[in-house]
């Protein structure tokens, strides 16, 4: 009976903690009429990326980790962003040609560096499946900014909506 009571108490505490948490989410979208500017920062010795209005299609993969109201500094997320020509309906871009997509990866949160990482290696494939949907497959590696960093593999398949 004592073991059962302890189990009920622990289960109740766990359930209460879960009620204060937002689950992990993944948002995949594309936007018409955008451009990515890539500028080299001589101060930081790396590329900096910014999004502005333009004539291309911008794809954004946004992965937000679970967050709990009662935990400090647990927020975390990652973005992968790239563009394609507005007239494209089907593409497969590999390795060195990925640079043409101005593809970059960025993590954000309390315990990450917030750097924007250039993508030069891997494959990105896409096919327009309707007027407001694209099927995208990504398997790429980040380009390390520092000598003590390793490349990070980013892989996902998703349907991107307007």
Residue pairs with C-beta under 8 A, 6 or more apart in sequence:
17 68
17 70
20 68
20 69
20 70
21 66
21 67
21 68
21 69
22 66
22 67
22 68
23 66
24 63
24 64
24 65
24 66
25 63
25 64
26 61
26 62
26 63
26 64
26 156
26 158
27 60
27 61
27 62
27 64
28 59
28 60
28 61
28 62
28 136
28 158
28 159
28 160
28 161
29 59
29 60
29 62
29 160
29 161
29 162
30 57
30 58
30 59
30 60
30 134
30 160
30 161
30 162
31 57
31 58
31 60
31 162
32 57
32 58
32 86
32 162
33 53
33 54
33 55
33 56
33 86
34 51
34 52
34 53
34 54
34 56
34 57
34 58
34 83
35 51
35 52
35 53
35 54
35 55
35 56
35 58
35 83
36 49
36 50
36 51
36 52
36 58
36 81
36 82
36 83
36 102
36 104
37 49
37 50
37 51
37 52
38 47
38 48
38 49
38 102
39 47
39 48
39 50
40 46
40 47
40 48
41 47
41 48
46 115
46 116
46 118
46 145
47 104
47 116
47 118
48 116
49 81
49 102
49 104
49 116
51 58
51 81
54 83
55 86
56 83
56 84
56 85
56 86
57 83
57 84
57 85
57 86
57 88
58 81
58 82
58 83
59 81
59 82
59 83
59 84
59 126
59 134
59 136
59 160
60 79
60 80
60 81
61 79
61 80
61 81
61 136
61 138
61 156
61 158
61 160
62 77
62 78
62 79
63 77
63 78
63 79
64 76
64 77
65 74
65 75
65 76
65 77
65 109
66 74
67 74
67 75
68 74
72 110
73 109
73 110
73 111
74 110
75 108
75 109
75 110
76 107
76 108
76 109
76 110
76 111
76 112
77 107
77 108
77 109
78 105
78 106
78 107
78 108
78 154
79 105
79 106
79 108
80 103
80 104
80 105
80 119
80 138
80 140
80 154
80 156
81 103
81 104
81 105
81 106
82 98
82 101
82 102
82 103
82 104
82 119
82 124
83 101
83 102
84 91
84 101
84 126
88 126
88 128
89 127
89 128
90 126
90 127
90 128
91 124
91 125
91 126
91 127
92 123
92 124
92 125
92 126
93 100
93 101
93 123
93 124
93 125
94 122
94 123
95 120
95 121
95 122
95 123
96 120
98 119
98 120
98 121
98 122
98 123
98 124
98 140
99 118
99 120
101 119
101 124
103 118
103 119
103 124
103 140
104 116
104 117
104 118
104 119
105 116
105 117
105 119
105 140
105 142
105 152
105 154
106 114
106 115
106 116
106 117
107 113
107 114
107 115
108 114
115 145
117 142
117 143
117 144
117 145
117 152
118 142
118 143
119 140
119 141
119 142
119 143
119 154
120 141
120 143
121 140
121 141
121 143
121 151
122 138
122 139
122 140
122 141
122 154
123 137
123 138
123 139
123 140
124 136
124 137
124 138
124 140
125 136
125 137
125 138
126 134
126 135
126 136
126 137
127 134
127 135
128 134
129 135
129 159
132 161
132 162
133 159
133 160
133 161
134 159
134 160
135 157
135 158
135 159
135 160
136 157
136 158
136 159
136 160
137 156
137 157
138 154
138 155
138 156
138 157
139 153
139 154
139 155
140 153
140 154
140 155
141 151
141 152
141 153
141 154
142 151
142 152
142 154
143 151
144 150
144 151
